[in-house]
Amino acid sequence: MEYFKYLRQFVGHKPIILPGSVVIILNEQNEILLQKRHNGNWGLPGGLMDLGESFEEVAKREVFEETGLVVDNLQLLNVLSGSQYYLKVPNGDELYSATAVYYTKDVTGDIKIDYSESKDMKYFATGNLPNELTENDRGFIEEYVNRK
């Protein structure tokens, strides 16, 4: 069972802190891979930490599960947390995310979409990001662009 689901058995919908990771995956044209989720939003591949995992292990596992790609040589951009990362999801669960944001060009494999999590995947130029990009992910990408 995923750790956050285990916690929810005890705390219900009350706010919890959930650590996780996302990865800015760059192709040779420096375009960024985004996934379109079932709610219509685009976002970076990534997800939540399970017990015993490091942030980097989360990043690699989630990217592989969601995209079929293997990423290496992850570079830590930042770890972002705080009140601006509060979220109340449609089922009423409340959370504060603590997200490690990585970037890499070291990618192997072919994209294999996990349709239980995504509707589509596509590389986007940083100047042509979709309007439906989540606010948090847009902030992560802007921080990457501003640092480069």
N, C-alpha and C positions, 0 to 999 in steps of 0.2 A: 504494500500500500504506500502511496506517495505520502511523504511526511506531513505536508500541509493538510491532507485529508484526515490523517490520524489526529493532528492537533484539533481540527474542527469538531471532532467527536466530543471534546472536552470544553471548548470555549464557544461553540456555536458560531454566531456571526460576529462576535466581538473582535475588535482590531487585534491583529497579530503582526509581527515583523517576519517577512519572508525574504530570505536571501536567494539571489539567483544571478544568472549571467546572461549576457547577450554578446553576439559577435558581429562586428562589421567585417563582412567577407568581401574582399576586393578582387575584381578580375584584372586582366592586363591593361584594360582601359581605365582603371581606377573607378569603375562603376561598383555600386554597392548592391549586394543581393538582399532582396526583401521578399517576405512571404505574405500572401494575402490570406487573411484568416476568414473564417466563416461569418464573422460579424461584419465583413466588408472592409475592415481596416488592414492596412499594410504595416508590417513591422519587421524588426530584425529577428533572425533565428535565435532562440534562447529559451530559458526556462528556469524552474525553481530547483533549489538544492535539496538533495536527499541526505539523510544521516550519513556521516562519514565522508562526504565528498568535499573536495576543495572547489573554489570558484572556477579554476581552470578545468577541472574534471567535469563540472556541470556544463561549462561552455562546450567542450568537445562532445560530450554525450548528447546534449540537446541538439547541437548542429547535426550530428550524425542521424539521430532519430527523426528529425524534421526534414532534412534535406538529402540524406544519403551521402553527404560529403564528409571527408576526413580533413580536419584542420589541425595544423601544427604551428609552432613558432608564434603562439599568441602573444601579442604585445598589450599590456594593460594600459588602457587609456585613463580610466578613473574608476573609483567606486563611488556611486551616487546614492544618497539616502537623505532622509529628512522629511519634514512636513509636506513638501511639494510632491513627494512620491506616495502620498496617501491615495487609496483607491477604494471605492465601494462598488463591487461587482453586481450585476443584475440580480443574483440570488440573495443579496443582502450581506454577503461576507465583506468585512472591512479588513484592510491590510495597509501596511507601510512596507514598501519594497526597499531592499538594499541590494543594488545591482552593480556587479562588476562588468564593466564594458571593455571588451577586447577588440582588437583589429588584427587582420592577417591577410596576406596574399598567398600563403602557403596552404594550398587547397588541392586535394586529390579526389578523384572519383567523378561520378556523373550524378546530376541532380535526380533524385527520386523523391517525389512529393509524397509525404504521409497525408493522405486525404482526410484522415480523421482530425488533423490539426490545421490543414491548409487547403485553400482552393487553387492557388497558383504561386509560382515563384518567378522572379524576374530581376535582372540587373538594371539599376537606374543610375544615371549620371547624377552627381550631387546637385547640379543646378536644375534638375528636372524630376524632383521627387514627387510622388503622388500626393494629392490633396488629402487623401484618406490615411496618411501616415500618422500613427499615434503620436500624441504630443511628447511623451517621454522619449520615444525612439527618434523623433525629429531633433530633440535636444541632444541626444547622444551623438547623432550624426553631425550636428552643427559644432559640437565640441571637437569632434575629430577633424572636421574641415578647418576650423580655426587654429588648431595646433599644427597642421601640416603646412 
